[in-house]
Amino acid sequence: MKTLLIAINAKYIHSNLAIHYIKEYCNDSNIKTLEFSINQEENQIINQIYKESPDIIGFSCYIWNISYIKNIIPTIKKILPNIKIILGGPEVSFNSEYLLDVLPIDMIMEGEGELTWKKYLGGTNLSEIGGIIYKENNQIIKNPKKELLKLANLPFVYKTIAPFQHKIIYYEASRGCPFNCSYCISSIEKGIRFLPIERVIQDLDYFLLQGIRQVKFVDRTFNANKNFAFEIWKHIIEYDNNITNFHFEIAAELITNKMLTLLKSARAGLMQFEIGVQTTNKETLQAINRPMSFEKISEVVKAIKELNNIHLHLDLIVGLPYENYNSFGMSFNDVILLKPEQLQVGFLKVLKGSQMEKDATKFGIIYKSSPPYEVLSTNYMSYNDILILHTICELVERYYNTNRFENTLNYLFNIYSSPFDFFEQFAQFWEQNDYTNISHKKENYYFILLKFTLQNENINSDLIKELIKFDWLLHENIKGDITLFSTITQSNFKEEIVQILNDVEIARKLNVECLSLKQRHRIMRVEYFKYNVAQNLKLLDEPAPIVFFYEYGKNKARWLNL
């Protein structure tokens, strides 16, 4: 029988490990995998499925695609009435009987799918397959839970890398999580299972040999086993190909001094870490079953930052129990002042099967009825609070996480009472001017920030103009009109600018002495500033030049303060 396993991803660049694991584990040539995205027209996917004419179709279901899948299933059943439709994945594992009752589907597979699919396609009697829910004689049958897969038997799905070109490569070295966070479903299956470390190293060597740009580990807490994590990091540092970047979700409190010493030797850009802080409110941490010391997290984050070679993401969640608007502001300040490369502010999703779903009434958590079940209000935070925080989150994404305003924000964070105070006031200005509903060009963000900051009497207008211009020039050789950011007349320095561009010693300092004068004039820029924008922000005795060199393929200019 021809079986079609379907993934409908949130973005084109994403891929779905689950369907590829199942195909490889079953080792059945009659299984075909297809990946789409939720941005595609429904008819496009329906038509592709119809043309494949499968006997069995399996959908991998998550919060981002379940509504889409529910929409297309009835049509698929109408045009292929004899097809068996099977659902699997976290979004259908906790309300399976209801879904079987309301959708024209034949079966739901709870939990891991590899063993279940192999038994099902191998002809095992349905009553003997654990973890399935199915219809029989107009009745819904729910079998007991199944055995878990030994991860040593998990197949490697990237034997042929071509289908994954231009997609993020996801890799799984373990399943399970040592923590019991109430908002998460990763720890519902107790215990953690690991792939044999020899197997992981073999797989990573393949990625390194292929020159993959990024490998993203999907392990919920990669360093749950400290020795396991240490050996993996040691290997990728030792066999670094100067191309591949590895992304890990880690627990800061499980980082040891031995690990920090090892990480110090890593190439800048080899690794990026994501750390889920979520909140610094102690009462909230207790309520979500994640008691931990922010002092310890802060200590580790600062140590990682000092290494200056690891890109760091820190996460916060809006809408947790006991966290009101002001408390979230304090959590926000605590985390952003650690200066991560990215501050990822998410909004609580009340996932089916999670402890948070059971506790929602207790904490007055009101959330959307449809996926992704996002928080609307709680006993501690109103819907209006949530709305304001959505705007603040948008500004954090546009201004902080782009890393294009670093010097300007460092200055503004000290002018306002706190970083949160700055973003809160900026959010009010953003909403008053209806910027949320406008599509912006990249350069507009600089002009909007200037317009906002010039309203504040405590801000040195000339300094903020120069800081914004400096940040802008660090990321772009501006071609448009930027007279609004000018505090001095650049044309007064025409002769000096030409001399600087022609200066061999300056070219040598920027490692561009091999370029012709014509090339240097094209990819270098000299701008005069009256403030020391690169260091102490003090007014200079006389305007001084900064030289910017724009290297092809680089996101940030090299620069020289003369």
ABEGO torsion letter per residue (X at the ends): XBBBBBBBBABAABBBAAAAAAAAAAGBAABBBBBBBAABBAAAAAAAAAAAGBABBBBBBBAAAAAAAAAAAAAAAAABAABBBBBBEAAAAAAAAAAAAABBBABBBBEBAAAAAAAAAAGBBAAABBGBBBBBGGBBBBBBBBBBBBAAABBBAAABAAAABGBBBBBBABBEBABABAABAAAABBEBBBBBAAAAAAAAAAAAAAGBABBBBABABAAABAAAAAAAAAAAAAABAGABBBBBBBBAAABBAAAAAAAAABBBGABBBBBBAGBABAAAAAAAGBBBBAAAAAAAAAAAAAAGABBBBBBBBBGBBGBBAAAAAAAAAAAAAAGBABBBBBBBBBBBGBAAAAAAAAAGBBBBABOAGBBABBAABBAAAAAAAAAAAAAAAAAAAAGAAAAAAAAAAAABABAAAAAAAAAAAAAAAGAAABBBBAAAAAAAAAAAAAABAABBAAAAAAAAAAAAAAABBBABBAAAABABBAAAAAAAAAAAAABAAAAAAAGAAABBAAAAAAABBBBBBABBAABAGBBBABBBBBBBBBBBGBABBBBBBX
